Amino acid sequence: MTVCHQYKVGYQVRIRIESASNPRLKTTRALDSRHGVLKQGAFLVEGPRFVSDQMSIRSPLWLVLSTEASPPASFVADMAAESGMDVLEVPSVLFRELSDTVHSQGLLAVCPLPVTTEQDIPSTGPLLLLDGLSDPGNMGTLIRSAAAFGCAAVIAGAGSCCPFIPKATRASAGMSIRLPILFDADLPAVMGRMRETRVFYGAEVIGGSVEPLVAARERAGLVIGSEAHGISEPVKLLLSGTVGIPMAPGVESLNAAVSGSILLYLLKK
């Protein structure tokens, strides 16, 4: 049986839930995977700072607050409740089933999944393209760097991990809501349609000079390949060249997130 009731805290109304079978908690639990994110059309944001950022851009569907939430988390939940948003307060044992972090501050938000199409990609400004990037930590870090260094959008090809699973959104530090992200895209097809206005360069361990990439800046698309296999052959056919980062003797390579972030920095105005 689902146990749920409302109660007031000052002028705020919170919804107290004590059963794991509550439908909204079931939905929240499902958002730990690509399948759940796509099926529910929603994703999780955790932590008071990131939840507050999300609230400043668009309203979450609801917030979940632990009974042992930190003061900052409780403050953000209070603001949400005062604005009329649903705040579900749950026992700490239930919250731990929802949280993806070891030391949680006790607040997460269920947010609507942004819908980005190819037509939403700006016609100018650097693009980050991800070709089979599988690690959610690398995905989130590169999204964070793309936002920090002024990329117009991120395009993640089919075979890349979902940018809205919890590990990726956590690594992005909340930046996945700051710029358009098109994912599960047919990357060669998208690049082919953009070739009249864009020039694409791939990051490779042994690559050419970064100068052509930097010179293209507003028209540039930087492609980061799979951690294990690099850039796929169909995508390579659409590149104008490759770029590499000079390194000290004895250092073979940098990981995808580090090398991509350095190259994105070079594209910054």
C-alpha positions in Angstrom: 0.0 0.0 0.0 1.3 3.5 -0.9 1.6 5.7 2.1 1.4 9.4 1.2 0.1 12.5 2.9 0.5 16.3 2.7 1.5 18.5 5.6 2.5 22.2 6.0 5.8 23.6 7.0 5.0 27.3 7.6 3.4 28.4 4.3 4.8 25.5 2.4 3.1 22.2 1.5 5.2 19.1 1.4 4.1 15.6 0.4 5.3 13.0 2.8 5.9 9.6 1.2 6.8 6.5 3.3 6.4 3.7 0.7 8.8 2.6 -2.0 5.8 1.6 -4.1 4.8 5.2 -4.6 4.4 5.8 -8.4 6.6 9.0 -8.5 9.3 7.2 -6.5 9.2 4.3 -9.0 9.6 6.8 -11.8 12.5 8.5 -10.0 14.3 5.1 -9.5 13.9 4.3 -13.2 16.0 7.3 -14.3 19.3 5.6 -13.5 19.6 4.2 -17.0 19.3 5.2 -20.7 16.2 3.1 -21.0 14.5 4.8 -18.1 15.5 8.3 -19.2 14.1 7.8 -22.7 11.0 5.9 -21.6 10.0 8.5 -18.9 11.2 11.5 -20.8 12.9 12.8 -17.7 16.3 12.9 -16.0 17.7 13.4 -12.5 19.6 16.4 -11.1 21.1 16.0 -7.7 22.5 18.5 -5.1 21.1 21.9 -4.0 23.3 24.0 -6.3 22.5 22.0 -9.5 18.8 21.7 -8.6 18.7 25.5 -8.0 20.3 26.1 -11.4 17.7 23.8 -13.0 14.9 25.7 -11.3 16.3 29.0 -12.7 16.0 27.7 -16.2 12.9 25.5 -16.2 10.7 24.0 -13.5 11.4 20.4 -12.5 8.5 17.9 -12.5 9.1 17.4 -8.7 11.8 17.5 -6.0 12.6 14.6 -3.6 14.0 15.7 -0.2 15.5 13.4 2.3 14.5 13.6 6.0 18.2 14.1 6.7 18.8 16.7 4.1 21.6 19.3 4.5 20.6 22.9 5.3 21.3 24.1 1.8 19.1 21.3 0.4 16.3 22.1 2.7 16.5 25.8 1.8 16.2 25.0 -1.9 13.3 22.7 -1.2 11.6 25.5 0.8 11.9 27.8 -2.2 10.5 25.2 -4.5 7.5 24.5 -2.2 6.8 28.2 -1.8 6.6 28.5 -5.6 4.0 25.7 -5.7 6.3 22.9 -6.9 5.7 19.4 -5.5 8.3 18.5 -2.9 8.3 14.8 -1.9 9.8 14.2 1.6 11.0 10.7 2.1 12.8 8.7 4.8 16.6 8.7 4.4 16.5 4.9 3.6 14.3 5.5 0.6 16.3 8.5 -0.6 19.5 6.3 -0.6 17.7 4.1 -3.1 17.3 7.0 -5.5 20.6 8.8 -5.1 23.6 8.1 -7.3 26.1 9.7 -4.9 27.9 8.3 -1.9 27.7 11.4 0.2 24.4 13.0 -0.9 23.2 16.3 0.4 19.6 14.9 0.4 18.0 16.7 -2.6 17.3 15.7 -6.2 15.0 16.9 -8.9 13.1 15.0 -11.6 13.4 17.2 -14.7 11.8 17.0 -18.1 14.2 15.7 -20.7 15.1 18.5 -23.2 14.1 17.8 -26.8 16.8 18.9 -29.2 16.5 18.4 -33.0 19.1 19.1 -35.7 17.2 22.3 -36.5 18.0 23.6 -33.0 21.8 23.5 -33.6 23.0 27.1 -34.1 24.4 27.8 -37.6 27.5 29.5 -36.1 29.8 28.8 -33.1 32.0 25.8 -32.3 30.4 22.4 -32.1 31.5 19.3 -30.1 30.8 16.0 -31.7 31.1 12.7 -29.9 31.6 9.5 -31.9 31.0 6.5 -29.8 32.1 8.0 -26.5 31.0 5.4 -23.9 32.2 6.6 -20.5 29.6 8.8 -18.7 32.3 10.6 -16.8 34.0 11.6 -20.0 30.7 12.5 -21.5 29.8 14.8 -18.6 33.2 16.4 -18.4 33.2 17.2 -22.1 29.7 18.7 -21.8 30.9 20.9 -18.9 33.9 22.0 -21.0 31.8 22.7 -24.0 29.6 25.0 -21.9 32.5 26.7 -20.2 34.4 27.4 -23.5 31.4 28.7 -25.5 30.4 25.8 -27.7 27.1 26.3 -29.6 26.0 22.7 -29.1 27.0 19.1 -28.5 26.1 16.3 -30.9 26.5 12.8 -29.5 26.3 10.0 -32.1 24.6 6.7 -31.8 26.7 4.4 -29.7 27.7 7.1 -27.3 26.4 6.9 -23.8 23.3 8.8 -22.9 24.3 12.3 -21.7 21.4 12.4 -19.2 22.1 9.4 -17.1 23.0 10.4 -13.5 26.8 9.7 -13.8 27.0 11.9 -16.9 24.8 14.8 -15.5 26.9 14.7 -12.3 30.1 15.0 -14.2 28.7 17.8 -16.3 28.2 19.8 -13.0 24.7 20.8 -14.2 25.9 22.1 -17.6 23.8 19.7 -19.6 20.9 22.2 -19.4 23.0 25.1 -20.5 23.4 24.3 -24.2 21.6 22.2 -26.8 22.5 18.5 -26.8 21.5 16.3 -29.7 22.1 12.6 -28.8 21.7 9.2 -30.5 22.3 11.1 -33.8 23.4 9.5 -37.1 26.7 11.4 -36.9 27.9 10.9 -40.5 24.5 11.9 -41.8 24.4 15.1 -39.6 27.9 16.0 -40.6 27.2 15.5 -44.3 24.3 17.9 -44.1 26.4 20.5 -42.4 29.5 20.3 -44.6 28.5 23.4 -46.6 28.7 25.6 -43.5 31.0 23.6 -41.2 34.5 22.2 -41.2 35.2 19.1 -39.0 38.5 18.1 -37.3 39.1 15.0 -35.4 41.2 14.7 -32.2 43.8 12.0 -32.7 46.9 10.9 -30.7 49.0 11.5 -33.7 47.4 14.5 -35.4 48.3 17.6 -37.3 48.6 21.2 -36.1 45.7 22.8 -34.2 46.0 26.0 -36.2 43.4 25.0 -38.9 40.9 24.1 -36.2 41.5 27.4 -34.4 41.3 29.4 -37.6 37.9 27.8 -38.4 36.6 28.6 -34.9 33.0 29.8 -35.6 32.6 27.1 -38.3 34.6 24.4 -36.5 33.3 21.0 -35.4 35.6 19.1 -33.0 35.1 15.3 -33.1 36.1 13.2 -30.2 36.1 9.4 -30.8 35.5 6.3 -28.8 37.9 5.8 -25.9 38.7 2.3 -27.1 38.5 2.6 -30.9 38.9 6.3 -31.8 37.0 7.9 -34.6 34.9 5.6 -36.8 35.7 5.2 -40.4 32.5 6.8 -41.8 33.1 9.9 -39.7 36.8 10.0 -40.7 35.7 10.4 -44.3 34.0 13.7 -43.5 36.9 15.2 -41.6 39.0 18.1 -43.1 41.9 16.9 -41.0 43.0 15.7 -37.5 44.5 17.6 -34.6 46.8 16.5 -31.8 48.2 17.9 -28.6 52.0 17.9 -28.3 53.1 16.0 -25.3 56.4 15.3 -23.4 58.5 12.3 -24.4 57.2 9.1 -22.8 53.6 10.2 -22.5 51.5 8.3 -25.1 48.1 10.0 -24.8 45.6 11.9 -22.7 42.1 10.6 -22.0 39.2 11.8 -24.2 37.9 14.2 -21.6 41.3 15.9 -21.0 42.4 16.2 -24.6 38.9 17.3 -25.7 38.8 20.0 -23.1 42.2 21.4 -24.0 41.1 21.6 -27.7 37.8 23.2 -26.8 39.7 25.8 -24.7 41.8 26.6 -27.8 38.5 27.3 -29.7 37.3 29.8 -27.1 37.2 33.4 -28.4 
